[in-house]
Structure formats: C-alpha cells, structure tokens
Amino acid sequence: MEITSLQNAQVKKWARLKQKKYREAEGRFLIEGMHLVEEAGKAGLLTHILCTKETVPPCPDIPCTHVTRAILDKITGSVSGSDIAAICRFPDRSDENASRWILLDRIQDPGNLGTIIRSAYAFGYDTILLSEGCADPYNEKVIRSTQGALFHLCIRSCSLPDAVNDLKQHGVPIYATALHKDSIPLAQLSVPDTFAVLFGNEGQGVSEELLAMSDATLFIEMERFESLNVAVAAGITLYEMKQKRHP
C-alpha cells in the first residue's frame, strides 16, 4: 500500500498522535528513525510501519505503508528527514517482581526525563514511577532521548505519596536526593538489594512531603558547585548505587 497525499484521512489520524490526548485515547504513540523502530520491534510494540519505498523495514511481519518523505515529516514533526517511522502500542509491563525503583517528582524537561530513563535501563533498574507534573514519557523528545530504553521498562504515572507508602509497607527503603544537613554522602551509603531512589524537580527538588516520607536523603560530594543537572545527578547516583549494591 502507498499513500502520497498529505490530505489523506489516515495521514491526519497518524499525525494526531503527536498530541498527548490522542495518544492516550488510542493507546498508541509515534516513533521515528531506524534505530527506534528496531528497538520497538525487539520489545514487541510495533503495530504499523511507515516508510519510503526505498527503505527496507526491519520487521517484515509488521504491516507497512509506503509514504512520501513529506508525509513522514508531517506525521512526526521531524526536521531530520527520517525515512522510517512507526506506530507503537503502549508497553504493558508490570512492576510485580521489581526490586529497584526510580521515583521522579515533577521532572518537567523532556530531555532530562529521557536521559534518566536511558540511564535507568543501562544500569539495571526495573521500574520508573512518575508524579503528576512530569513530562509525558511518550513525548517525541523524551522518546529520542531514551534511545529505545523506554520500550523495555515499566514506566507509569501515579501518586508518589501513595507509591512511597506502598513500597514502605513492603519493606522497601526510600532514598531521596537532597542537599540537607543530615543527608548521607552517596559514597558512604550501604545499598540494600531492594530499594527506591527519588529525584526531584529541576528547580525545586523533591517536595517536602516526599522528603519527610523518605528513609534517608543522599547527596553527591563535589569539589565545586552545590548541585548538578538532575539527569546528570541521576546518572551518577544510579551508577554508584549499582556498584555498591550487595551481590
């Protein structure tokens, strides 16, 4: 099948997936670029591939429609001129057997959220819980920043206070990152097998409510400056906690 008209009804329907309300209504989201399409294929999330006639799709068993480059640009909003895009279903992954959680309190920058998701997957974390006010994980900027890590993790939005209460009831310690006088230097932390680590908003940090609910607060010792970009701080923290975890 081939579509060449920008006014085609199906093209307009696909293009609407750039908006969060349509993604949620359809249970679908857009990706672009060969690498992301291949990663989504590995994760079993592809429902439809869109590509130019000259492009060989990586998953021959997935329905494919040939479209023009102009249509791809309209659907994805891309300025990079990708030759392939795809429609994916939302991942349906459970945190039932998780042992390492990341809690994100109002992370608003899509690039920061995507980078944290990528670091989480790289360092072996299971689940990411997002508070109200976090960037949409299926925003195109977030997806690009994750480089496909998004497809392999359990990521869901929830009430973080409720999530913290539930984790604590199951004996999971909560470590929040904050520059408090009683905070523990990350290098001195003894990391258990199961835990949750909490990162806060770019400007305001972790909310006072969540800090009060945490079992301990952590900080990264530095020689200069007092704080780091939240995605950088998260990458350092997640790596260090992985290294220090009990075997």
Contacts in CASP RR format, 6 or more apart in sequence:
PFRMAT RR
TARGET T0000
AUTHOR 0000-0000-0000
METHOD contacts of the structure
MODEL  1
MEITSLQNAQVKKWARLKQKKYREAEGRFLIEGMHLVEEAGKAGLLTHIL
CTKETVPPCPDIPCTHVTRAILDKITGSVSGSDIAAICRFPDRSDENASR
WILLDRIQDPGNLGTIIRSAYAFGYDTILLSEGCADPYNEKVIRSTQGAL
FHLCIRSCSLPDAVNDLKQHGVPIYATALHKDSIPLAQLSVPDTFAVLFG
NEGQGVSEELLAMSDATLFIEMERFESLNVAVAAGITLYEMKQKRHP
1 64 0 8 1.000
1 65 0 8 1.000
1 66 0 8 1.000
2 53 0 8 1.000
2 65 0 8 1.000
2 66 0 8 1.000
2 67 0 8 1.000
3 10 0 8 1.000
3 11 0 8 1.000
3 65 0 8 1.000
3 66 0 8 1.000
3 67 0 8 1.000
3 68 0 8 1.000
3 71 0 8 1.000
4 67 0 8 1.000
4 68 0 8 1.000
4 71 0 8 1.000
5 11 0 8 1.000
6 70 0 8 1.000
6 71 0 8 1.000
6 74 0 8 1.000
8 71 0 8 1.000
10 65 0 8 1.000
11 67 0 8 1.000
11 71 0 8 1.000
11 74 0 8 1.000
11 75 0 8 1.000
14 30 0 8 1.000
14 50 0 8 1.000
14 75 0 8 1.000
14 87 0 8 1.000
15 74 0 8 1.000
15 75 0 8 1.000
16 22 0 8 1.000
17 23 0 8 1.000
17 26 0 8 1.000
17 28 0 8 1.000
17 29 0 8 1.000
17 30 0 8 1.000
17 75 0 8 1.000
17 87 0 8 1.000
18 30 0 8 1.000
18 75 0 8 1.000
18 76 0 8 1.000
18 77 0 8 1.000
18 140 0 8 1.000
20 136 0 8 1.000
20 138 0 8 1.000
20 139 0 8 1.000
23 29 0 8 1.000
23 136 0 8 1.000
23 138 0 8 1.000
27 89 0 8 1.000
27 90 0 8 1.000
28 47 0 8 1.000
28 87 0 8 1.000
28 88 0 8 1.000
28 89 0 8 1.000
28 90 0 8 1.000
29 87 0 8 1.000
29 88 0 8 1.000
29 90 0 8 1.000
29 138 0 8 1.000
29 143 0 8 1.000
30 75 0 8 1.000
30 76 0 8 1.000
30 85 0 8 1.000
30 86 0 8 1.000
30 87 0 8 1.000
30 88 0 8 1.000
30 140 0 8 1.000
31 37 0 8 1.000
31 40 0 8 1.000
31 85 0 8 1.000
31 86 0 8 1.000
31 88 0 8 1.000
31 143 0 8 1.000
32 72 0 8 1.000
32 76 0 8 1.000
32 78 0 8 1.000
32 80 0 8 1.000
32 82 0 8 1.000
32 84 0 8 1.000
32 85 0 8 1.000
32 86 0 8 1.000
32 140 0 8 1.000
33 82 0 8 1.000
33 83 0 8 1.000
33 84 0 8 1.000
33 85 0 8 1.000
34 58 0 8 1.000
34 82 0 8 1.000
34 83 0 8 1.000
34 84 0 8 1.000
35 147 0 8 1.000
35 148 0 8 1.000
36 86 0 8 1.000
36 143 0 8 1.000
36 144 0 8 1.000
36 147 0 8 1.000
36 148 0 8 1.000
37 46 0 8 1.000
37 49 0 8 1.000
37 57 0 8 1.000
37 58 0 8 1.000
37 59 0 8 1.000
37 84 0 8 1.000
37 85 0 8 1.000
37 86 0 8 1.000
38 58 0 8 1.000
39 147 0 8 1.000
39 148 0 8 1.000
39 151 0 8 1.000
39 152 0 8 1.000
40 46 0 8 1.000
40 86 0 8 1.000
40 88 0 8 1.000
40 148 0 8 1.000
40 151 0 8 1.000
41 58 0 8 1.000
41 59 0 8 1.000
41 62 0 8 1.000
42 151 0 8 1.000
43 91 0 8 1.000
43 151 0 8 1.000
43 152 0 8 1.000
44 151 0 8 1.000
45 88 0 8 1.000
45 89 0 8 1.000
45 90 0 8 1.000
45 91 0 8 1.000
45 151 0 8 1.000
46 59 0 8 1.000
46 62 0 8 1.000
46 86 0 8 1.000
46 87 0 8 1.000
46 88 0 8 1.000
47 62 0 8 1.000
47 63 0 8 1.000
47 86 0 8 1.000
47 87 0 8 1.000
47 88 0 8 1.000
47 89 0 8 1.000
48 62 0 8 1.000
48 63 0 8 1.000
48 64 0 8 1.000
48 65 0 8 1.000
48 86 0 8 1.000
48 87 0 8 1.000
49 57 0 8 1.000
49 59 0 8 1.000
49 62 0 8 1.000
49 63 0 8 1.000
49 64 0 8 1.000
49 65 0 8 1.000
49 84 0 8 1.000
49 85 0 8 1.000
49 86 0 8 1.000
50 64 0 8 1.000
50 65 0 8 1.000
50 67 0 8 1.000
50 71 0 8 1.000
50 72 0 8 1.000
50 75 0 8 1.000
50 84 0 8 1.000
50 85 0 8 1.000
50 86 0 8 1.000
50 87 0 8 1.000
51 57 0 8 1.000
51 64 0 8 1.000
51 66 0 8 1.000
51 67 0 8 1.000
51 72 0 8 1.000
51 83 0 8 1.000
51 84 0 8 1.000
51 85 0 8 1.000
52 66 0 8 1.000
52 67 0 8 1.000
52 68 0 8 1.000
52 69 0 8 1.000
52 72 0 8 1.000
52 83 0 8 1.000
52 84 0 8 1.000
53 66 0 8 1.000
54 83 0 8 1.000
55 83 0 8 1.000
55 84 0 8 1.000
57 64 0 8 1.000
57 84 0 8 1.000
62 86 0 8 1.000
67 75 0 8 1.000
69 81 0 8 1.000
69 83 0 8 1.000
72 78 0 8 1.000
72 81 0 8 1.000
72 82 0 8 1.000
72 83 0 8 1.000
72 84 0 8 1.000
72 85 0 8 1.000
73 79 0 8 1.000
73 81 0 8 1.000
75 85 0 8 1.000
76 82 0 8 1.000
76 85 0 8 1.000
76 140 0 8 1.000
77 140 0 8 1.000
88 151 0 8 1.000
90 138 0 8 1.000
91 150 0 8 1.000
91 151 0 8 1.000
91 152 0 8 1.000
91 153 0 8 1.000
91 154 0 8 1.000
91 155 0 8 1.000
93 153 0 8 1.000
93 154 0 8 1.000
93 155 0 8 1.000
94 154 0 8 1.000
95 101 0 8 1.000
95 126 0 8 1.000
95 127 0 8 1.000
95 154 0 8 1.000
95 156 0 8 1.000
97 126 0 8 1.000
98 126 0 8 1.000
98 127 0 8 1.000
98 154 0 8 1.000
99 126 0 8 1.000
99 193 0 8 1.000
99 194 0 8 1.000
100 124 0 8 1.000
100 125 0 8 1.000
100 126 0 8 1.000
100 127 0 8 1.000
100 194 0 8 1.000
100 195 0 8 1.000
100 196 0 8 1.000
101 125 0 8 1.000
101 126 0 8 1.000
101 127 0 8 1.000
101 128 0 8 1.000
101 129 0 8 1.000
101 167 0 8 1.000
101 172 0 8 1.000
101 195 0 8 1.000
101 196 0 8 1.000
101 197 0 8 1.000
102 116 0 8 1.000
102 120 0 8 1.000
102 125 0 8 1.000
102 127 0 8 1.000
102 128 0 8 1.000
102 129 0 8 1.000
102 196 0 8 1.000
102 197 0 8 1.000
102 198 0 8 1.000
102 199 0 8 1.000
102 234 0 8 1.000
102 238 0 8 1.000
103 128 0 8 1.000
103 129 0 8 1.000
103 131 0 8 1.000
103 160 0 8 1.000
103 163 0 8 1.000
103 164 0 8 1.000
103 174 0 8 1.000
103 196 0 8 1.000
103 197 0 8 1.000
103 198 0 8 1.000
103 199 0 8 1.000
103 210 0 8 1.000
104 113 0 8 1.000
104 116 0 8 1.000
104 128 0 8 1.000
104 129 0 8 1.000
104 130 0 8 1.000
104 131 0 8 1.000
104 134 0 8 1.000
104 198 0 8 1.000
104 199 0 8 1.000
104 200 0 8 1.000
105 131 0 8 1.000
105 134 0 8 1.000
105 160 0 8 1.000
105 198 0 8 1.000
105 199 0 8 1.000
105 200 0 8 1.000
105 201 0 8 1.000
105 205 0 8 1.000
105 206 0 8 1.000
105 207 0 8 1.000
105 210 0 8 1.000
106 131 0 8 1.000
106 132 0 8 1.000
106 133 0 8 1.000
106 134 0 8 1.000
106 200 0 8 1.000
106 201 0 8 1.000
106 204 0 8 1.000
106 207 0 8 1.000
107 113 0 8 1.000
107 116 0 8 1.000
107 130 0 8 1.000
107 134 0 8 1.000
107 135 0 8 1.000
107 199 0 8 1.000
107 200 0 8 1.000
107 201 0 8 1.000
107 202 0 8 1.000
107 230 0 8 1.000
108 133 0 8 1.000
108 134 0 8 1.000
108 135 0 8 1.000
108 201 0 8 1.000
108 202 0 8 1.000
109 135 0 8 1.000
109 202 0 8 1.000
110 135 0 8 1.000
110 136 0 8 1.000
110 139 0 8 1.000
110 141 0 8 1.000
110 142 0 8 1.000
110 145 0 8 1.000
111 135 0 8 1.000
111 141 0 8 1.000
111 142 0 8 1.000
111 145 0 8 1.000
111 231 0 8 1.000
112 135 0 8 1.000
112 202 0 8 1.000
112 229 0 8 1.000
112 230 0 8 1.000
112 231 0 8 1.000
113 134 0 8 1.000
113 135 0 8 1.000
113 137 0 8 1.000
113 142 0 8 1.000
113 145 0 8 1.000
114 137 0 8 1.000
114 141 0 8 1.000
114 142 0 8 1.000
114 143 0 8 1.000
114 145 0 8 1.000
114 146 0 8 1.000
114 149 0 8 1.000
114 150 0 8 1.000
114 231 0 8 1.000
115 145 0 8 1.000
115 231 0 8 1.000
115 234 0 8 1.000
115 235 0 8 1.000
116 128 0 8 1.000
116 199 0 8 1.000
116 230 0 8 1.000
116 231 0 8 1.000
116 234 0 8 1.000
116 235 0 8 1.000
117 128 0 8 1.000
117 137 0 8 1.000
117 142 0 8 1.000
117 145 0 8 1.000
117 146 0 8 1.000
117 149 0 8 1.000
117 150 0 8 1.000
117 153 0 8 1.000
117 155 0 8 1.000
118 145 0 8 1.000
118 146 0 8 1.000
118 147 0 8 1.000
118 148 0 8 1.000
118 149 0 8 1.000
119 231 0 8 1.000
119 234 0 8 1.000
119 235 0 8 1.000
119 238 0 8 1.000
119 239 0 8 1.000
120 128 0 8 1.000
120 149 0 8 1.000
120 153 0 8 1.000
120 238 0 8 1.000
121 146 0 8 1.000
121 148 0 8 1.000
121 149 0 8 1.000
121 152 0 8 1.000
121 153 0 8 1.000
122 149 0 8 1.000
123 235 0 8 1.000
123 238 0 8 1.000
123 239 0 8 1.000
123 242 0 8 1.000
124 242 0 8 1.000
125 153 0 8 1.000
125 238 0 8 1.000
126 153 0 8 1.000
126 154 0 8 1.000
127 153 0 8 1.000
127 154 0 8 1.000
127 155 0 8 1.000
127 156 0 8 1.000
128 153 0 8 1.000
128 154 0 8 1.000
128 155 0 8 1.000
128 156 0 8 1.000
129 156 0 8 1.000
129 157 0 8 1.000
129 158 0 8 1.000
129 160 0 8 1.000
129 163 0 8 1.000
130 137 0 8 1.000
130 155 0 8 1.000
130 156 0 8 1.000
130 157 0 8 1.000
130 158 0 8 1.000
131 157 0 8 1.000
131 158 0 8 1.000
131 159 0 8 1.000
131 160 0 8 1.000
132 157 0 8 1.000
132 159 0 8 1.000
134 157 0 8 1.000
135 142 0 8 1.000
136 142 0 8 1.000
137 143 0 8 1.000
137 150 0 8 1.000
137 155 0 8 1.000
138 150 0 8 1.000
142 150 0 8 1.000
143 150 0 8 1.000
160 198 0 8 1.000
160 210 0 8 1.000
161 209 0 8 1.000
161 210 0 8 1.000
161 213 0 8 1.000
164 174 0 8 1.000
164 196 0 8 1.000
164 198 0 8 1.000
164 210 0 8 1.000
164 213 0 8 1.000
164 214 0 8 1.000
165 213 0 8 1.000
167 174 0 8 1.000
167 196 0 8 1.000
168 174 0 8 1.000
168 213 0 8 1.000
168 215 0 8 1.000
171 194 0 8 1.000
172 194 0 8 1.000
172 195 0 8 1.000
172 196 0 8 1.000
173 192 0 8 1.000
173 194 0 8 1.000
173 195 0 8 1.000
173 196 0 8 1.000
173 215 0 8 1.000
173 216 0 8 1.000
174 195 0 8 1.000
174 196 0 8 1.000
174 197 0 8 1.000
174 198 0 8 1.000
174 213 0 8 1.000
174 214 0 8 1.000
174 215 0 8 1.000
175 189 0 8 1.000
175 195 0 8 1.000
175 196 0 8 1.000
175 197 0 8 1.000
175 198 0 8 1.000
175 214 0 8 1.000
175 215 0 8 1.000
175 216 0 8 1.000
175 217 0 8 1.000
175 218 0 8 1.000
176 197 0 8 1.000
176 198 0 8 1.000
176 206 0 8 1.000
176 210 0 8 1.000
176 211 0 8 1.000
176 214 0 8 1.000
176 216 0 8 1.000
176 217 0 8 1.000
176 218 0 8 1.000
177 197 0 8 1.000
177 198 0 8 1.000
177 199 0 8 1.000
177 200 0 8 1.000
177 206 0 8 1.000
177 217 0 8 1.000
177 218 0 8 1.000
177 219 0 8 1.000
177 220 0 8 1.000
177 233 0 8 1.000
177 237 0 8 1.000
178 205 0 8 1.000
178 206 0 8 1.000
178 211 0 8 1.000
178 217 0 8 1.000
178 218 0 8 1.000
178 219 0 8 1.000
179 219 0 8 1.000
179 226 0 8 1.000
179 227 0 8 1.000
180 211 0 8 1.000
180 217 0 8 1.000
180 219 0 8 1.000
182 217 0 8 1.000
183 216 0 8 1.000
183 217 0 8 1.000
183 218 0 8 1.000
183 219 0 8 1.000
184 216 0 8 1.000
184 217 0 8 1.000
184 218 0 8 1.000
184 219 0 8 1.000
185 218 0 8 1.000
185 219 0 8 1.000
185 220 0 8 1.000
185 221 0 8 1.000
186 218 0 8 1.000
186 219 0 8 1.000
186 220 0 8 1.000
186 221 0 8 1.000
186 236 0 8 1.000
186 237 0 8 1.000
186 240 0 8 1.000
186 241 0 8 1.000
187 221 0 8 1.000
187 240 0 8 1.000
189 216 0 8 1.000
189 218 0 8 1.000
189 241 0 8 1.000
189 244 0 8 1.000
190 244 0 8 1.000
191 241 0 8 1.000
191 244 0 8 1.000
191 245 0 8 1.000
191 246 0 8 1.000
192 245 0 8 1.000
192 246 0 8 1.000
193 245 0 8 1.000
193 246 0 8 1.000
195 241 0 8 1.000
197 218 0 8 1.000
197 237 0 8 1.000
197 238 0 8 1.000
197 241 0 8 1.000
198 206 0 8 1.000
198 210 0 8 1.000
198 214 0 8 1.000
199 206 0 8 1.000
199 230 0 8 1.000
199 233 0 8 1.000
199 234 0 8 1.000
199 237 0 8 1.000
200 206 0 8 1.000
200 207 0 8 1.000
200 230 0 8 1.000
201 207 0 8 1.000
201 230 0 8 1.000
202 229 0 8 1.000
202 230 0 8 1.000
205 230 0 8 1.000
206 214 0 8 1.000
211 217 0 8 1.000
218 237 0 8 1.000
220 228 0 8 1.000
220 233 0 8 1.000
220 236 0 8 1.000
220 237 0 8 1.000
222 228 0 8 1.000
227 233 0 8 1.000
228 236 0 8 1.000
END
